Amino acid sequence: MKLKRIGVDLAKQVFQVHGVDSHEQVKCRKQLKRHQMLDFFRQLEPCVVAMEACGSAHYWARELGKLGHEVRLIAPQFVKPYVKGGKNDANDAQAICEAASRPTMRYVVTAP
């Protein structure tokens, strides 16, 4: 699957993924369990992966970076304006993906 950008909403056990192609068409909307996460991203060509900056985001940023993906962490207050509809994991993942598309977005540095 050729995706340009993926937004990931992180949680304790279930992660929501929202991916778009180079034409900004939604190509991937799915829930992944923790043990499925790395296998899913191994199957993809390297692309931009965006996540809200939180405690586990730095761990996932390092792991996905090892697979060749360009990981971008976004502070939660910069994602909130892009949430459409009610607050749920799917809408949050879509908002993260949308926020990452903005050329002036500021990103958080990944902790070593």
HUSULJO-V835268 format. One record per backbone hydrogen bond with DSSP energy under -0.5 kcal/mol. CO is the residue of the C=O (numbers start at 0). NH is the residue of the N-H. E is the energy in kcal/mol with one decimal. If there is no record, write none. Layout:
co:CO nh:NH e:E
co:CO nh:NH e:E
This chain:
co:0 nh:2 e:-0.8
co:0 nh:44 e:-0.8
co:3 nh:47 e:-1.8
co:4 nh:19 e:-2.5
co:5 nh:49 e:-3.4
co:6 nh:17 e:-2.3
co:7 nh:9 e:-0.7
co:7 nh:51 e:-0.7
co:8 nh:15 e:-1.8
co:12 nh:33 e:-1.6
co:14 nh:31 e:-3.4
co:15 nh:8 e:-2.6
co:16 nh:29 e:-1.9
co:17 nh:6 e:-3.2
co:18 nh:26 e:-2.5
co:18 nh:27 e:-1.6
co:19 nh:3 e:-2.7
co:19 nh:4 e:-1.7
co:20 nh:23 e:-1.9
co:24 nh:20 e:-1.8
co:27 nh:18 e:-3.0
co:29 nh:16 e:-3.0
co:31 nh:14 e:-3.8
co:32 nh:35 e:-1.7
co:32 nh:36 e:-0.9
co:33 nh:36 e:-0.8
co:35 nh:39 e:-2.3
co:36 nh:40 e:-2.0
co:37 nh:41 e:-1.9
co:38 nh:42 e:-1.2
co:40 nh:43 e:-0.6
co:46 nh:69 e:-2.2
co:47 nh:5 e:-2.5
co:48 nh:71 e:-2.8
co:49 nh:7 e:-2.6
co:50 nh:73 e:-2.8
co:53 nh:57 e:-0.8
co:55 nh:59 e:-2.2
co:56 nh:60 e:-2.5
co:57 nh:61 e:-2.0
co:58 nh:62 e:-2.3
co:59 nh:63 e:-2.8
co:60 nh:64 e:-2.0
co:61 nh:65 e:-1.6
co:62 nh:66 e:-0.7
co:63 nh:66 e:-0.6
co:63 nh:68 e:-1.8
co:64 nh:67 e:-1.5
co:68 nh:70 e:-0.8
co:69 nh:48 e:-2.7
co:71 nh:50 e:-2.2
co:72 nh:107 e:-3.0
co:73 nh:52 e:-2.9
co:74 nh:77 e:-1.9
co:74 nh:78 e:-0.7
co:75 nh:78 e:-0.9
co:75 nh:79 e:-1.8
co:78 nh:81 e:-2.3
co:79 nh:82 e:-1.6
co:85 nh:87 e:-0.9
co:87 nh:91 e:-2.4
co:88 nh:92 e:-2.4
co:89 nh:93 e:-2.0
co:90 nh:94 e:-2.3
co:91 nh:95 e:-2.4
co:92 nh:96 e:-2.1
co:93 nh:97 e:-2.4
co:94 nh:98 e:-2.8
co:95 nh:99 e:-1.9
co:96 nh:100 e:-0.6
co:97 nh:100 e:-1.1
co:98 nh:101 e:-1.3
co:101 nh:104 e:-1.3
co:107 nh:72 e:-0.7
